[in-house]
Amino acid sequence: MELKAKPTHKIILLEKNNNYLSAELIKHIYLIQQEDIDKLCQPIKDLGINYFLYIKAFNDGTRTQLTNNLAWSEHFYKNNYYLMGEFDDPQRTYCPGLFLWSTLPCQQIYQDIRNHFSIDHGVTLVEKINDGYEFFHYGAHLNNYKIINFYLNNFDYLKRFNLYFKDRGANLIKLAENLRVQIPTRECAELINLDNFLSLQDSYQNFIAQTPIKRYYLDHIGSDTYLTQREVECLYWLAKGNSSKEIARSLQISERTVEEHLLHIKAKIGCNKNSQLVYLLTKHLPITIDF
């Protein structure tokens, strides 16, 4: 019989319908000083985002968190919101993506944080990792309703801050992982299904097939300037670090043909470096290209 290694971290088991916060749970919430997280959050605070919560949920059902609003976290646990939150079910399989709080079920939680903590207009980014999931929750003051437009038009800002937080806050994250909470398993009747929000990801390949693109117009250069599908394919593989020979192998064309396509692209946009071509793909063709 194989013996399982004992975990090196401590686990706090949460109970259902319990409004009493144990000393251990209080310690979990306040393990990392709010000031330390606030310092890391300064770049997004400058953008008008004044609430941040990072949750790392492990495959074994345990989780840890870091936030710049400890009072809300205490309120969250005290009101048993972990039994109904969309991102708090230890049995659920999540799909990576961005979710607007206003579109999610169980609005009781979001009404509470708005009414009692003046936090609103939030989004949650879900990322899949090797040993579970990471949830990045962002919110703003309830009067800052324009922040939603910022989220939608500057998604790359949030993605970069996720990386920045994991880099600069690595020691804090490791420290928080030493004292985790175990969310209770929900009954089937309690489960809140996000399938309606995630179904588009399942049908994405069908959508790609139904929307073939022959010409990728570059309106920032000229209304009649465009790249052909083959040119975009070469550009796509170039951006992934492939040489002309490797691109030719992937597309099953000659290396000379690849070079001609790249030259045509350079002539169309008026550049002479491959690095400028990669910039074109990332900045002026901000779409997911699937071949």
N, C-alpha and C positions, 0 to 999 in steps of 0.2 A: 504494500500500500504506500503510495507516494505521499509524503508529508508536504503540506503547503507552507511556504515561508510566512512568518508572521509579518504583518505590515509594520513599517517603521513609523507610521503616522498614527495619530489618535483620531478616533471616529466618534462623533456625537450623534446618537440616534434620536431623531425627531419623532414625536408622537402626533397622532391625529387629534384634532379638536382640543388642543392644549394651549391655553392662553398664558401659561406660566413659562417664563424664560429662565432656564436653568443658568447657574453660574458659568457652566462650561459654554453654553450657547452665547452668553454675553461676552465671554472671553473670545469666542470665535469671531463675533461681529467686530469687536474692538481690538482685535489682535494687532492690526496694522493701523497706525495713527492716521487720522483723516488728513492731517497736514502734509504727510509724506505723499499721499495720493494727489492732493491738491497741487503740489509742486509739479508733478508729472503732467497734470491736466492743464497747465497754464496755456499751452499752445491752442487747445480747443476752446478754452474759456475766452481767449482773444477773438475767437470766431463767433462767440455768442452761445456756446454749448456749456452750460454750467452744471450738468449732472452726468456722471460716468459711473458705470458699474461693470466690472469684469467678473465673469463667472467661468470657472473651469470645472466641467462635469466629467467625471471619470466613468469608464465602462463598468466599474464595480458598483455604481450607484452613489458614490460619494461625490462631494463637490466642495469647492472653496471659492471665496470671493474677495474682491478688493473694490472699494468704492470711496468716492469723495463726499458721500452723504450717509454717515453712519446712523443718523436718527431715523431715516427712512428704512434702512435695513432692519433695525430693531422693530419698527412698526410693522414691517412686512412679516416678520416671523411671529410677532405677538398676535397678529390677526389671522394666522394660518394661511396666508396667501400662497405659500408653497404647495398647498394641496390643490390649487386651482390655476396657477400660473401656466401660461402656454409654454414656457421654457423651463419648467420645473418638474417634468415627469421623467423619472429615471429609467422608465421602460420604453420611452419613445425613440424612434429613429428620426433624426432631423435632416433636412436638406439645407445645405449652405445657401445663404442669401441675405437680403435685407428686408426687414418687415417693419411697416409703419404701425405704431401702437394703435392708432385710430382705426385700423382695419381688423384688429384681432378680436377674438371672442373674450368673454369675461372682462367687460369694461369696468367692472367694479374696482379693480386694482388701479386702473389708470385714472379713474375719477377720484379715487382716494388720494393718490400722489399729487394730483392737480389741486384738489380742494384744500389739503392740509399742508402741502409742501411747496406749492406754487411751481411744480415741475410738470411740463406738458410737451407736446410736439416731439415725441420721442420716436426713435428707431432702434431696432436691434439687429446686429449683424451676427449671423451664425456661421461658424467655421468648423469643419471636421478636422480633427487631429488624430494622431495614431492611437492614443489611449482614451479618446472620448470626444467631447465637443468644447468649444469656447464660445461664449456669448458676450458680445460687447454692446452694452446698452448706453445710448446717448439721449439726453433730454435737455430742454431749454426752459427758460422762464415762461410762464403761461402767456405772457403778453408778446413774446417773441415768435409770433406765428409765421413770420417770413423764413424761419430757419428750415422749414420743410423744403422750400425751394432750394436752399443751400445743399441739403442732403442729396436731393435728386440730381442736382447739376454738378456736384463736387464729391461724388462717391469716392474718388481716389484719395481725398483728404482723410476720410475715415479709415480707409484701408491702410494708409501710411501711418496714421496714429496707432492703429492696432499693432503694427510692427514696432513702432517706437516704444509703445508702452511695454511690450513683451521684452524689448531689449533693455531699456532703462529701469524697468521694474522687475527684472528677472530675480533679483535677490528677495524682494518683497513677495513675489509669487511663490518662491520656494519656501519661504518662511510660513506663508499662509497654508501651504499644502500639508504642513505638519499637524494641523488641527482642522479636520474636515467634518462636514455634516452629512448624515445619511437621510435623504428624503424618503418618507414612507411610500410604499407601493400603493397606487390608486386602484380602486375597484373599477371594473369595466364601465359602470354607469358614470363614473366621475371623469373619465378620460375626455379631453377636449381635442378633437381631431383637426389637424391643420392641413388635411389633404386638399381641401378646397383652395388653399393658398399655394400649395406646392405642385398641383397637378400640371401647371404649365411647363414645369421643368421636365416632367415625364413625357410630354408631347413635343418637346423642342425639336427633336430630329424630324418629326413630321412637318413641323412648321418650316424648317429649313428646306425640306423637299418641296413644299408648296410655294416657296418664295425664291425661286432661282434668280440670281443677279448676273446679267451679262456685262453690264457697264457700271463701274463704280465712279460716280461723278465727283470731281474735285472742284466744287463751286468756289472755294476760297482762291483758286487760281484763275478760273474762267468758267463760264456757264457751259461751254462745249468741251471742257477738258475732262477726260475720264480715263480710267484704267480698265483694261479687259480682265476677264476672269483669270486668264492664264498669267497675266502680269501680276495680279494680286496674289495668285498662288506662289509665284516666285518670290514676291515681297514677303509673304507670310513665312516661307521657309528660311529666307535670308534673316529675318528678325529672330528666328530661333537659333541662329548661329551657324547655319549650314553654309558650306562653300558651294560654288557654282556646280562643281562635280557632284556633290551630295544632293543638291536640288534636282539636278538632271536625273539622278537615280530615282529619287522619290516620285518625280513626275513622269518618268519614263520618256524623257526627251533628251536631245543631245545637249552637251555642255555649251556648245556654241549657241544653240537656241536660247538657253538660259541667259547667256551674256547679252544676246540681242534684246531680250525682253527687258533686262535691267537698264540697258542703254536707252531704250525707248522711254522708260519711266523717267530716267534722269533728264532726257530732253523735254519731256512734258512739264516737269516741275522746275526745270532750270537749276539743276544741281549736278555735282560731279563726284560725290562721295557716297559710299554705301551707308554710312552712318546717318546721312540725311534721309535716305530711303526708309530706314527703320523708324526715324522720327515721324515721317509721313504716315506710316502705318499706325503708330501709337497715338498720334495727335489728330489726324484728319480722317482716319477711318476707324473711329471709336466704336467698332462693332465686333461681335464674336463671329469669326470667320471659320466655318467648318467645311473641310474638303474630304 
